[in-house]
Amino acid sequence: MPAPQFIVHDAKDTVGVVVVEGVKKGAALDGWVMENDSRIAIAAAEDIPLGHKIALGEIKKGETVLKYGHDIGKAVADIPAGAHAHVHNVKTKKW
C-alpha cells in the first residue's frame, strides 16, 4: 500500500493533516485513519501546504472542527471537502 498523503488520527475527525509537500488543487490524495487503520481518498480542492489541514467532508460555517479527536475551533466560513482548513476559515471558540 502506498504511503498516505494525509493522516487522520480519530475516525470522528473532520480534518486530516497533510504529510507531504506539493499538494496541488485537483490531486487525488490517499489518507490513513490511525484509529482503525483504514484508508480514505479525497481530491484536493486547492493547494495545501505540508503540515496544514484538509477538510475530509464539507464543514458548514459554525460547525465544530475536530482534529486528533478534539474540538480545535469552529468554521467561520463554509469549507468544502478537500479544501485547506486554516486560520482563514477556522477560529478558536474562546474569542
LUMKEVO-671035 format. One record per residue: residue in three letters; x, y, z of N, C-alpha, C in turn; residue number from 1. Coordinates in Angstrom, 3 decimals. Last residue first. Layout:
% LUMKEVO-671035
aa = ALA	n_u = X	n_v = Y	n_w = Z	ca_u = X	ca_v = Y	ca_w = Z	c_u = X	c_v = Y	c_w = Z	i = NUM $
...
***
This chain:
% LUMKEVO-671035
aa = TRP	n_u = -12.750	n_v = 33.080	n_w = 21.584	ca_u = -12.872	ca_v = 34.516	ca_w = 21.307	c_u = -14.111	c_v = 34.754	c_w = 20.566	i = 95 $
aa = LYS	n_u = -12.842	n_v = 30.345	n_w = 21.841	ca_u = -12.591	ca_v = 31.142	ca_w = 23.038	c_u = -12.808	c_v = 32.622	c_w = 22.809	i = 94 $
aa = LYS	n_u = -12.949	n_v = 28.857	n_w = 19.619	ca_u = -14.239	ca_v = 29.216	ca_w = 20.198	c_u = -14.064	c_v = 30.120	c_w = 21.416	i = 93 $
aa = THR	n_u = -10.697	n_v = 29.731	n_w = 16.962	ca_u = -10.959	ca_v = 29.196	ca_w = 18.290	c_u = -12.336	c_v = 29.641	c_w = 18.762	i = 92 $
aa = LYS	n_u = -11.511	n_v = 29.233	n_w = 13.479	ca_u = -11.121	ca_v = 30.091	ca_w = 14.610	c_u = -11.434	c_v = 29.380	c_w = 15.924	i = 91 $
aa = VAL	n_u = -11.027	n_v = 28.799	n_w = 10.087	ca_u = -11.206	ca_v = 28.100	ca_w = 11.366	c_u = -10.685	c_v = 29.015	c_w = 12.473	i = 90 $
aa = ASN	n_u = -10.322	n_v = 30.244	n_w = 7.841	ca_u = -11.692	ca_v = 29.713	ca_w = 7.902	c_u = -11.985	c_v = 28.885	c_w = 9.159	i = 89 $
aa = HIS	n_u = -7.755	n_v = 31.165	n_w = 8.128	ca_u = -8.683	ca_v = 31.999	ca_w = 7.354	c_u = -10.127	c_v = 31.493	c_w = 7.424	i = 88 $
aa = VAL	n_u = -6.277	n_v = 29.200	n_w = 9.424	ca_u = -6.698	ca_v = 30.380	ca_w = 10.179	c_u = -7.669	c_v = 31.288	c_w = 9.427	i = 87 $
aa = HIS	n_u = -7.645	n_v = 26.318	n_w = 7.698	ca_u = -6.555	ca_v = 27.022	ca_w = 8.387	c_u = -7.129	c_v = 28.281	c_w = 9.042	i = 86 $
aa = ALA	n_u = -8.090	n_v = 23.904	n_w = 5.408	ca_u = -8.693	ca_v = 24.397	ca_w = 6.650	c_u = -7.564	c_v = 25.007	c_w = 7.475	i = 85 $
aa = HIS	n_u = -8.442	n_v = 23.589	n_w = 2.049	ca_u = -7.465	ca_v = 23.959	ca_w = 3.060	c_u = -8.209	c_v = 24.537	c_w = 4.260	i = 84 $
aa = ALA	n_u = -10.768	n_v = 21.044	n_w = 0.897	ca_u = -10.225	ca_v = 22.406	ca_w = 0.979	c_u = -9.228	c_v = 22.546	c_w = 2.127	i = 83 $
aa = GLY	n_u = -12.067	n_v = 18.638	n_w = 0.856	ca_u = -10.790	ca_v = 18.727	ca_w = 0.158	c_u = -10.131	c_v = 20.085	c_w = 0.228	i = 82 $
aa = ALA	n_u = -15.291	n_v = 20.028	n_w = 0.989	ca_u = -14.463	ca_v = 18.826	ca_w = 1.112	c_u = -13.204	c_v = 19.000	c_w = 0.282	i = 81 $
aa = PRO	n_u = -15.361	n_v = 23.560	n_w = 1.860	ca_u = -15.707	ca_v = 22.408	ca_w = 1.022	c_u = -14.801	c_v = 21.212	c_w = 1.311	i = 80 $
aa = ILE	n_u = -16.463	n_v = 25.337	n_w = 4.464	ca_u = -15.214	ca_v = 24.746	ca_w = 3.991	c_u = -15.583	c_v = 23.522	c_w = 3.165	i = 79 $
aa = ASP	n_u = -17.967	n_v = 28.435	n_w = 5.234	ca_u = -18.142	ca_v = 27.077	ca_w = 4.713	c_u = -16.802	c_v = 26.592	c_w = 4.169	i = 78 $
aa = ALA	n_u = -16.410	n_v = 30.064	n_w = 8.013	ca_u = -16.899	ca_v = 30.091	ca_w = 6.635	c_u = -17.154	c_v = 28.646	c_w = 6.240	i = 77 $
aa = VAL	n_u = -15.521	n_v = 29.435	n_w = 10.396	ca_u = -16.069	ca_v = 30.790	ca_w = 10.282	c_u = -16.517	c_v = 31.071	c_w = 8.848	i = 76 $
aa = ALA	n_u = -15.732	n_v = 26.522	n_w = 12.273	ca_u = -15.583	ca_v = 27.064	ca_w = 10.932	c_u = -16.233	c_v = 28.446	c_w = 10.906	i = 75 $
aa = LYS	n_u = -14.128	n_v = 26.431	n_w = 15.473	ca_u = -15.313	ca_v = 26.388	ca_w = 14.621	c_u = -14.986	c_v = 26.978	c_w = 13.258	i = 74 $
aa = GLY	n_u = -11.881	n_v = 24.230	n_w = 17.285	ca_u = -12.497	ca_v = 25.507	ca_w = 16.961	c_u = -13.725	c_v = 25.324	c_w = 16.106	i = 73 $
aa = ILE	n_u = -11.062	n_v = 21.745	n_w = 17.888	ca_u = -9.998	ca_v = 22.750	ca_w = 17.730	c_u = -10.558	c_v = 24.118	c_w = 17.349	i = 72 $
aa = ASP	n_u = -11.925	n_v = 19.037	n_w = 19.735	ca_u = -12.505	ca_v = 20.266	ca_w = 19.207	c_u = -11.373	c_v = 21.298	c_w = 19.112	i = 71 $
aa = HIS	n_u = -10.215	n_v = 15.967	n_w = 18.964	ca_u = -10.519	ca_v = 17.104	ca_w = 19.837	c_u = -11.103	c_v = 18.271	c_w = 19.056	i = 70 $
aa = GLY	n_u = -9.191	n_v = 13.976	n_w = 17.382	ca_u = -10.285	ca_v = 13.626	ca_w = 18.266	c_u = -10.727	c_v = 14.752	c_w = 19.188	i = 69 $
aa = TYR	n_u = -7.395	n_v = 15.269	n_w = 15.750	ca_u = -6.852	ca_v = 14.416	ca_w = 16.811	c_u = -7.920	c_v = 14.018	c_w = 17.822	i = 68 $
aa = LYS	n_u = -9.918	n_v = 17.640	n_w = 15.218	ca_u = -8.588	ca_v = 17.176	ca_w = 14.817	c_u = -8.008	c_v = 16.421	c_w = 16.001	i = 67 $
aa = LEU	n_u = -12.931	n_v = 19.075	n_w = 14.174	ca_u = -12.282	ca_v = 18.074	ca_w = 15.026	c_u = -10.974	c_v = 17.615	c_w = 14.409	i = 66 $
aa = VAL	n_u = -14.831	n_v = 21.951	n_w = 14.345	ca_u = -13.777	ca_v = 21.273	ca_w = 13.588	c_u = -13.056	c_v = 20.343	c_w = 14.557	i = 65 $
aa = THR	n_u = -18.300	n_v = 22.677	n_w = 14.460	ca_u = -17.067	ca_v = 22.358	ca_w = 15.172	c_u = -16.112	c_v = 21.609	c_w = 14.250	i = 64 $
aa = GLU	n_u = -19.903	n_v = 25.136	n_w = 12.359	ca_u = -19.704	ca_v = 23.770	ca_w = 12.846	c_u = -18.350	c_v = 23.618	c_w = 13.538	i = 63 $
aa = GLY	n_u = -19.898	n_v = 27.685	n_w = 11.300	ca_u = -20.415	ca_v = 27.499	ca_w = 12.647	c_u = -20.215	c_v = 26.107	c_w = 13.211	i = 62 $
aa = LYS	n_u = -20.266	n_v = 26.650	n_w = 7.974	ca_u = -19.967	ca_v = 27.768	ca_w = 8.865	c_u = -20.651	c_v = 27.535	c_w = 10.209	i = 61 $
aa = LYS	n_u = -19.698	n_v = 23.127	n_w = 7.452	ca_u = -20.515	ca_v = 24.334	ca_w = 7.335	c_u = -20.069	c_v = 25.400	c_w = 8.337	i = 60 $
aa = ILE	n_u = -17.635	n_v = 21.165	n_w = 5.668	ca_u = -17.794	ca_v = 21.690	ca_w = 7.025	c_u = -18.526	c_v = 23.024	c_w = 6.865	i = 59 $
aa = GLU	n_u = -17.559	n_v = 18.284	n_w = 3.690	ca_u = -18.000	ca_v = 19.673	ca_w = 3.797	c_u = -18.199	c_v = 20.042	c_w = 5.259	i = 58 $
aa = GLY	n_u = -14.668	n_v = 16.365	n_w = 4.618	ca_u = -16.011	ca_v = 16.488	ca_w = 4.060	c_u = -16.389	c_v = 17.940	c_w = 4.173	i = 57 $
aa = LEU	n_u = -12.128	n_v = 16.841	n_w = 5.413	ca_u = -12.457	ca_v = 15.489	ca_w = 4.965	c_u = -13.843	c_v = 15.409	c_w = 4.325	i = 56 $
aa = ALA	n_u = -9.949	n_v = 19.470	n_w = 4.764	ca_u = -11.304	ca_v = 19.109	ca_w = 5.178	c_u = -11.673	c_v = 17.758	c_w = 4.579	i = 55 $
aa = ILE	n_u = -6.642	n_v = 19.450	n_w = 5.863	ca_u = -7.532	ca_v = 19.271	ca_w = 4.732	c_u = -8.893	c_v = 18.841	c_w = 5.276	i = 54 $
aa = LYS	n_u = -4.104	n_v = 21.512	n_w = 7.390	ca_u = -5.279	ca_v = 20.652	ca_w = 7.463	c_u = -6.053	c_v = 20.620	c_w = 6.151	i = 53 $
aa = HIS	n_u = -0.472	n_v = 21.316	n_w = 7.034	ca_u = -1.745	ca_v = 22.014	ca_w = 7.170	c_u = -2.905	c_v = 21.027	c_w = 7.075	i = 52 $
aa = GLY	n_u = 1.825	n_v = 19.924	n_w = 6.492	ca_u = 1.511	ca_v = 20.200	ca_w = 7.890	c_u = 0.194	c_v = 20.919	c_w = 8.104	i = 51 $
aa = LEU	n_u = 2.372	n_v = 21.423	n_w = 3.344	ca_u = 2.782	ca_v = 20.390	ca_w = 4.294	c_u = 2.434	c_v = 20.830	c_w = 5.719	i = 50 $
aa = PRO	n_u = -0.413	n_v = 23.293	n_w = 1.924	ca_u = 0.972	ca_v = 23.105	ca_w = 2.349	c_u = 1.162	c_v = 21.931	c_w = 3.314	i = 49 $
aa = ILE	n_u = -2.500	n_v = 22.781	n_w = -0.773	ca_u = -2.436	ca_v = 22.701	ca_w = 0.691	c_u = -0.993	c_v = 22.423	c_w = 1.099	i = 48 $
aa = ASP	n_u = -4.529	n_v = 24.063	n_w = -3.373	ca_u = -3.183	ca_v = 23.744	ca_w = -2.908	c_u = -3.191	c_v = 23.749	c_w = -1.382	i = 47 $
aa = GLU	n_u = -7.869	n_v = 22.630	n_w = -3.362	ca_u = -6.932	ca_v = 23.736	ca_w = -3.552	c_u = -5.548	c_v = 23.276	c_w = -3.111	i = 46 $
aa = ALA	n_u = -9.127	n_v = 20.298	n_w = -3.070	ca_u = -9.899	ca_v = 21.366	ca_w = -3.696	c_u = -9.049	c_v = 22.603	c_w = -3.958	i = 45 $
aa = ALA	n_u = -7.936	n_v = 17.098	n_w = -3.567	ca_u = -7.604	ca_v = 18.409	ca_w = -3.014	c_u = -8.373	c_v = 19.483	c_w = -3.784	i = 44 $
aa = ALA	n_u = -10.062	n_v = 14.347	n_w = -3.090	ca_u = -9.381	ca_v = 15.218	ca_w = -4.054	c_u = -9.134	c_v = 16.565	c_w = -3.390	i = 43 $
aa = ILE	n_u = -9.579	n_v = 11.426	n_w = -1.105	ca_u = -10.222	ca_v = 12.723	ca_w = -1.311	c_u = -9.410	c_v = 13.489	c_w = -2.347	i = 42 $
aa = ALA	n_u = -9.995	n_v = 8.333	n_w = 0.591	ca_u = -9.493	ca_v = 9.078	ca_w = -0.561	c_u = -10.280	c_v = 10.376	c_w = -0.691	i = 41 $
aa = ILE	n_u = -8.847	n_v = 6.465	n_w = 3.402	ca_u = -9.870	ca_v = 7.281	ca_w = 2.750	c_u = -9.223	c_v = 8.052	c_w = 1.612	i = 40 $
aa = ARG	n_u = -8.329	n_v = 3.462	n_w = 5.255	ca_u = -7.873	ca_v = 4.444	ca_w = 4.267	c_u = -9.075	c_v = 5.215	c_w = 3.734	i = 39 $
aa = SER	n_u = -7.791	n_v = 2.370	n_w = 8.684	ca_u = -8.493	ca_v = 2.373	ca_w = 7.394	c_u = -7.902	c_v = 3.453	c_w = 6.490	i = 38 $
aa = ASP	n_u = -7.069	n_v = 1.991	n_w = 11.368	ca_u = -6.185	ca_v = 1.515	ca_w = 10.298	c_u = -6.915	c_v = 1.397	c_w = 8.953	i = 37 $
aa = ASN	n_u = -8.479	n_v = 3.290	n_w = 13.300	ca_u = -8.991	ca_v = 1.992	ca_w = 12.862	c_u = -8.217	c_v = 1.407	c_w = 11.678	i = 36 $
aa = GLU	n_u = -6.814	n_v = 5.503	n_w = 13.962	ca_u = -7.636	ca_v = 4.847	ca_w = 14.984	c_u = -8.078	c_v = 3.444	c_w = 14.557	i = 35 $
aa = MET	n_u = -5.640	n_v = 6.522	n_w = 11.585	ca_u = -4.844	ca_v = 5.760	ca_w = 12.538	c_u = -5.696	c_v = 4.937	c_w = 13.510	i = 34 $
aa = VAL	n_u = -6.402	n_v = 6.586	n_w = 8.381	ca_u = -7.062	ca_v = 6.834	ca_w = 9.660	c_u = -6.397	c_v = 5.931	c_w = 10.688	i = 33 $
aa = TRP	n_u = -4.735	n_v = 7.999	n_w = 5.696	ca_u = -4.730	ca_v = 6.886	ca_w = 6.641	c_u = -5.394	c_v = 7.334	c_w = 7.933	i = 32 $
aa = GLY	n_u = -5.525	n_v = 8.956	n_w = 2.319	ca_u = -5.326	ca_v = 9.238	ca_w = 3.732	c_u = -5.441	c_v = 7.989	c_w = 4.586	i = 31 $
aa = ASP	n_u = -4.575	n_v = 10.055	n_w = -0.826	ca_u = -4.871	ca_v = 8.874	ca_w = -0.026	c_u = -4.567	c_v = 9.213	c_w = 1.425	i = 30 $
aa = LEU	n_u = -5.767	n_v = 12.294	n_w = -3.331	ca_u = -4.985	ca_v = 12.019	ca_w = -2.128	c_u = -5.506	c_v = 10.786	c_w = -1.407	i = 29 $
aa = ALA	n_u = -5.425	n_v = 13.706	n_w = -6.406	ca_u = -6.112	ca_v = 12.613	ca_w = -5.715	c_u = -5.234	c_v = 12.194	c_w = -4.543	i = 28 $
aa = ALA	n_u = -5.388	n_v = 17.208	n_w = -6.996	ca_u = -4.640	ca_v = 15.979	ca_w = -6.730	c_u = -5.513	c_v = 14.961	c_w = -5.999	i = 27 $
aa = GLY	n_u = -6.751	n_v = 19.608	n_w = -7.183	ca_u = -7.132	ca_v = 18.530	ca_w = -8.081	c_u = -6.419	c_v = 17.214	c_w = -7.838	i = 26 $
aa = LYS	n_u = -4.078	n_v = 21.618	n_w = -6.163	ca_u = -5.505	ca_v = 21.541	ca_w = -6.454	c_u = -5.767	c_v = 20.436	c_w = -7.473	i = 25 $
aa = LYS	n_u = -1.310	n_v = 19.833	n_w = -4.727	ca_u = -1.878	ca_v = 20.814	ca_w = -5.653	c_u = -3.366	c_v = 20.568	c_w = -5.850	i = 24 $
aa = VAL	n_u = 1.118	n_v = 19.406	n_w = -2.389	ca_u = -0.266	ca_v = 19.039	ca_w = -2.701	c_u = -0.884	c_v = 20.172	c_w = -3.517	i = 23 $
aa = GLY	n_u = 3.877	n_v = 19.728	n_w = -1.653	ca_u = 3.452	ca_v = 19.880	ca_w = -3.037	c_u = 2.050	c_v = 19.417	c_w = -3.367	i = 22 $
aa = GLU	n_u = 4.814	n_v = 17.273	n_w = 0.786	ca_u = 4.920	ca_v = 18.591	ca_w = 0.166	c_u = 4.301	c_v = 18.566	c_w = -1.220	i = 21 $
aa = VAL	n_u = 2.788	n_v = 15.454	n_w = 3.155	ca_u = 3.694	ca_v = 15.507	ca_w = 2.009	c_u = 3.735	c_v = 16.941	c_w = 1.473	i = 20 $
aa = VAL	n_u = 0.805	n_v = 15.360	n_w = 5.014	ca_u = 2.142	ca_v = 14.941	ca_w = 5.440	c_u = 3.134	c_v = 14.859	c_w = 4.283	i = 19 $
aa = VAL	n_u = -1.966	n_v = 17.109	n_w = 6.224	ca_u = -1.176	ca_v = 16.793	ca_w = 5.035	c_u = 0.259	c_v = 16.503	c_w = 5.465	i = 18 $
aa = VAL	n_u = -4.307	n_v = 15.870	n_w = 8.424	ca_u = -3.085	ca_v = 16.656	ca_w = 8.323	c_u = -2.277	c_v = 16.176	c_w = 7.123	i = 17 $
aa = GLY	n_u = -7.911	n_v = 16.247	n_w = 8.268	ca_u = -6.695	ca_v = 15.454	ca_w = 8.340	c_u = -5.507	c_v = 16.381	c_w = 8.180	i = 16 $
aa = VAL	n_u = -11.053	n_v = 16.917	n_w = 9.884	ca_u = -9.893	ca_v = 17.334	ca_w = 9.097	c_u = -8.766	c_v = 16.324	c_w = 9.274	i = 15 $
aa = THR	n_u = -12.849	n_v = 15.757	n_w = 11.487	ca_u = -13.388	ca_v = 16.378	ca_w = 10.279	c_u = -12.289	c_v = 16.932	c_w = 9.387	i = 14 $
aa = ASP	n_u = -12.731	n_v = 12.665	n_w = 13.321	ca_u = -12.133	ca_v = 13.923	ca_w = 12.876	c_u = -12.794	c_v = 14.444	c_w = 11.607	i = 13 $
aa = LYS	n_u = -13.591	n_v = 10.160	n_w = 14.018	ca_u = -14.571	ca_v = 11.238	ca_w = 14.103	c_u = -14.027	c_v = 12.577	c_w = 13.599	i = 12 $
aa = ALA	n_u = -11.330	n_v = 8.556	n_w = 13.943	ca_u = -12.347	ca_v = 8.354	ca_w = 12.902	c_u = -13.415	c_v = 9.442	c_w = 12.909	i = 11 $
aa = ASP	n_u = -8.301	n_v = 10.273	n_w = 14.471	ca_u = -9.534	ca_v = 9.729	ca_w = 15.051	c_u = -10.584	c_v = 9.628	c_w = 13.957	i = 10 $
aa = HIS	n_u = -6.182	n_v = 11.121	n_w = 12.761	ca_u = -5.934	ca_v = 10.373	ca_w = 13.992	c_u = -7.154	c_v = 9.641	c_w = 14.509	i = 9 $
aa = VAL	n_u = -5.220	n_v = 11.044	n_w = 9.473	ca_u = -6.351	ca_v = 11.354	ca_w = 10.338	c_u = -6.154	c_v = 10.508	c_w = 11.596	i = 8 $
aa = ILE	n_u = -2.920	n_v = 12.293	n_w = 7.120	ca_u = -3.184	ca_v = 11.399	ca_w = 8.249	c_u = -4.344	c_v = 11.952	c_w = 9.064	i = 7 $
aa = PHE	n_u = -2.053	n_v = 12.215	n_w = 3.631	ca_u = -2.560	ca_v = 12.901	ca_w = 4.819	c_u = -2.923	c_v = 11.854	c_w = 5.869	i = 6 $
aa = GLN	n_u = -0.864	n_v = 10.519	n_w = 1.902	ca_u = -0.528	ca_v = 11.939	ca_w = 1.750	c_u = -1.096	c_v = 12.785	c_w = 2.891	i = 5 $
aa = PRO	n_u = 0.546	n_v = 7.290	n_w = 2.779	ca_u = -0.543	ca_v = 8.260	ca_w = 2.708	c_u = -0.018	c_v = 9.682	c_w = 2.498	i = 4 $
aa = ALA	n_u = 2.341	n_v = 5.051	n_w = 0.646	ca_u = 2.344	ca_v = 5.919	ca_w = 1.819	c_u = 1.230	c_v = 6.957	c_w = 1.680	i = 3 $
aa = PRO	n_u = 0.570	n_v = 2.244	n_w = -0.826	ca_u = 1.405	ca_v = 3.445	ca_w = -0.883	c_u = 1.321	c_v = 4.257	c_w = 0.412	i = 2 $
aa = MET	n_u = 0.848	n_v = -1.179	n_w = 0.000	ca_u = 0.000	ca_v = 0.000	ca_w = 0.000	c_u = 0.897	c_v = 1.248	c_w = 0.000	i = 1 $
***
